[in-house]
Amino acid sequence: MELTAYGYYYVSRRRIAPERTYARLYQYIMPTQQMRPSVVAPSGEHQDIPTIDGHIWAPVDDESTNVYNFIFSFDTSSPLTEKFIREEEEFFGRGETDFIPGTFRLKRNASNDYLIDRDLQRQGNFSGVVGVNTQGYALQEGMGKVVDRSQEFLTSTDRAIVTMRRLMLEATRTVEAGGRPPGVDIDASLRAGV
């Protein structure tokens, strides 16, 4: 993990086959954005369209946040296709049929336990919830509106979460003291070579 003038970045690795390793570069941009490039599909195969995707978390009030997901091709000779977008959205649990008609609300939600599928769980899907982002929603919404973090047990795999929380706490102290927190001063980021 490397701290930067705008937040941090890290690289994680995961073995996807005996002789193949998947590496992911993840960037957290203060105060509310995450993004990562991708040239490998979730299957471990080469991805025809190289992308950058991520999330923007926009607080609504003290207890609610809207999450905006984005994706774009970083190679102008390989633009996103309708097929690629449809497959990505289905993989993440945001396909055309995943929403309650006429709303932005997912059919898999807290009111129906995210349509957890115990058979799917027994077959190797750890959560039993379809859609990578839907699994994230289940965890985030399942915590409730305000969480007592004193009861939380974080491990080494949660290093990015710990770092983000520390940066946010430092930023609030900076603002309280009348300063400018990381990520809002573009000139400082440019001077730092970001």
DALINJO-V748732 format. One record per pair of residues at least 4 apart in sequence whose ideal C-beta (glycine too) atoms are under 8 Angstrom apart, sorted by the first residue. I is the first residue (numbers start at 1). J is the second residue. D is the distance in Angstrom with one decimal. If there is no record, write none. Layout:
{{I J D} {I J D}}
This chain:
{{1 8 5.8} {1 9 7.5} {1 10 4.2} {1 159 6.1} {1 160 7.0} {1 163 6.2} {2 8 6.2} {2 9 5.6} {2 10 7.0} {3 7 7.8} {3 8 5.0} {3 163 7.6} {3 167 8.0} {4 8 5.8} {4 9 6.4} {4 192 7.3} {4 194 5.6} {5 182 6.3} {5 188 5.9} {5 189 4.5} {5 192 3.7} {5 194 4.9} {6 29 5.1} {6 30 5.8} {6 182 6.2} {6 183 5.0} {6 189 5.2} {6 194 5.3} {7 27 7.0} {7 28 4.2} {7 29 5.0} {7 30 4.5} {7 164 7.7} {7 167 6.4} {7 182 6.5} {7 183 6.1} {8 27 7.5} {8 28 5.4} {8 160 7.6} {8 163 5.7} {8 164 7.7} {8 167 7.2} {9 25 6.4} {9 26 6.5} {9 27 4.4} {9 28 7.3} {10 25 7.7} {10 26 5.7} {10 159 7.6} {10 160 6.1} {11 23 5.9} {11 24 6.9} {11 25 5.3} {11 26 7.6} {12 23 7.2} {12 24 5.2} {12 26 6.9} {13 21 5.3} {13 22 6.9} {13 23 5.1} {13 24 7.8} {14 21 7.0} {14 22 4.8} {14 24 7.7} {15 20 7.2} {15 21 5.5} {15 22 7.6} {16 20 5.1} {16 21 7.0} {16 22 4.8} {16 44 4.0} {17 44 6.5} {20 44 6.3} {22 40 5.8} {22 44 6.3} {24 36 5.9} {24 38 7.8} {25 36 6.0} {25 37 6.1} {26 34 6.8} {26 35 8.0} {26 36 4.8} {26 160 7.0} {27 34 6.9} {27 35 5.4} {27 36 6.7} {27 54 8.0} {28 33 7.4} {28 34 5.4} {28 160 7.0} {28 163 7.7} {28 164 5.7} {28 167 7.8} {29 33 4.3} {29 34 7.3} {29 35 7.0} {29 183 6.0} {30 167 6.3} {30 168 7.9} {30 171 6.5} {30 181 6.5} {30 182 4.6} {30 183 2.8} {30 184 7.5} {31 168 6.6} {31 171 6.4} {31 181 6.9} {31 183 5.7} {31 184 7.9} {32 56 5.7} {32 57 4.6} {32 58 6.4} {32 59 7.7} {33 54 6.5} {33 55 7.1} {33 56 5.0} {33 57 7.7} {34 54 4.8} {34 55 5.1} {35 52 5.7} {35 53 6.9} {35 54 3.3} {35 55 8.0} {35 70 8.0} {36 52 7.1} {36 53 6.7} {36 54 6.1} {37 50 7.0} {37 51 7.1} {37 52 5.0} {37 74 6.5} {38 47 6.1} {38 50 7.0} {38 51 5.0} {38 52 7.4} {38 53 6.5} {39 46 6.9} {39 47 5.5} {39 50 4.8} {40 44 6.4} {40 45 7.1} {40 46 6.5} {40 47 5.7} {41 45 5.1} {41 46 7.3} {41 47 4.5} {42 91 6.2} {42 132 7.9} {47 51 7.1} {48 78 6.7} {48 84 7.6} {49 73 5.2} {49 75 7.4} {49 78 4.8} {49 79 7.5} {49 80 6.1} {49 81 7.2} {49 84 5.4} {50 73 6.4} {50 74 5.5} {50 75 5.0} {50 78 6.4} {51 71 5.4} {51 72 6.5} {51 73 5.7} {51 74 6.7} {51 80 7.5} {52 71 7.3} {52 72 5.9} {52 74 5.2} {53 69 7.2} {53 70 6.3} {53 71 3.9} {53 72 7.6} {53 88 7.9} {54 69 7.5} {54 70 6.1} {55 67 5.6} {55 68 6.8} {55 69 5.6} {55 70 7.6} {56 67 7.4} {56 68 4.5} {56 70 7.2} {57 65 5.2} {57 66 7.6} {57 67 5.7} {58 65 6.6} {58 66 4.7} {58 67 7.7} {58 68 6.6} {59 64 7.5} {59 65 5.3} {60 64 4.1} {60 65 6.2} {60 66 5.8} {63 145 4.2} {63 146 6.6} {64 145 7.6} {69 92 7.2} {69 94 7.3} {69 133 6.9} {71 80 7.1} {71 85 7.5} {71 88 6.3} {72 80 6.9} {73 78 5.5} {73 79 5.4} {73 80 5.2} {80 84 5.5} {80 85 5.5} {81 85 7.0} {82 86 6.1} {83 87 6.3} {84 88 6.3} {85 89 6.2} {86 90 6.4} {86 95 7.0} {86 96 7.5} {87 91 6.3} {88 92 6.4} {89 94 4.5} {89 95 5.1} {89 96 7.6} {89 98 7.9} {90 94 7.7} {90 95 3.7} {90 98 7.6} {90 131 8.0} {91 131 7.3} {91 132 6.5} {92 131 5.6} {92 132 5.2} {92 133 4.3} {92 134 7.6} {93 98 5.7} {93 106 6.9} {93 108 6.6} {93 129 7.9} {93 130 6.0} {93 131 1.7} {93 132 6.6} {93 133 5.2} {93 134 3.5} {93 135 7.7} {94 98 5.7} {94 99 7.6} {94 106 7.5} {94 131 7.0} {94 133 6.4} {97 107 7.9} {98 106 5.7} {98 107 5.9} {98 108 7.0} {98 131 6.9} {98 134 7.8} {99 103 6.4} {99 104 6.7} {99 105 6.7} {99 106 6.1} {99 107 6.6} {100 105 4.8} {100 106 7.3} {100 107 5.7} {105 109 6.4} {106 134 6.4} {106 137 7.1} {107 112 7.8} {107 115 7.1} {108 112 7.1} {108 114 4.4} {108 115 4.6} {108 129 6.6} {108 130 6.7} {108 131 6.8} {108 134 5.0} {109 114 6.5} {109 137 7.6} {109 141 7.9} {110 114 7.2} {110 138 7.7} {110 141 5.2} {110 142 7.2} {114 129 4.6} {114 134 6.1} {114 135 7.9} {114 137 7.4} {114 138 4.6} {115 129 7.3} {115 130 7.2} {116 121 7.3} {116 127 7.4} {116 128 4.4} {116 129 5.6} {117 121 6.6} {117 125 7.5} {117 128 4.9} {117 129 7.6} {117 130 7.0} {118 122 6.5} {118 128 5.9} {119 123 6.4} {120 125 4.6} {120 128 5.1} {120 130 7.3} {121 125 5.8} {121 126 7.0} {121 127 7.1} {121 128 3.4} {125 129 7.7} {125 130 7.9} {127 135 4.9} {127 138 7.0} {129 134 5.4} {129 135 4.9} {129 138 5.5} {130 134 6.4} {131 135 6.6} {132 136 7.0} {133 137 6.4} {134 138 6.5} {135 139 6.8} {136 140 6.1} {137 141 5.6} {138 142 5.6} {139 143 7.1} {143 147 4.8} {147 152 7.6} {148 152 8.0} {154 158 4.0} {154 161 6.6} {154 162 6.0} {158 162 5.9} {159 163 6.1} {160 164 6.3} {161 165 6.4} {162 166 6.4} {163 167 6.3} {164 168 6.3} {165 169 6.3} {166 170 6.3} {167 171 6.2} {167 182 6.8} {168 172 6.6} {169 173 6.7} {170 174 6.3} {170 181 7.7} {171 175 6.4} {171 181 3.5} {171 182 6.3} {171 183 7.9} {172 176 6.2} {172 181 7.8} {173 177 6.4} {174 179 4.2} {174 180 7.1} {174 181 4.8} {175 179 6.7} {175 180 7.9} {175 181 5.7} {180 184 5.6} {180 185 5.2} {180 188 8.0} {183 189 7.6} {185 189 6.6} {186 190 6.3} {187 191 6.4} {188 192 6.3} {189 194 4.2} {190 194 6.8}}
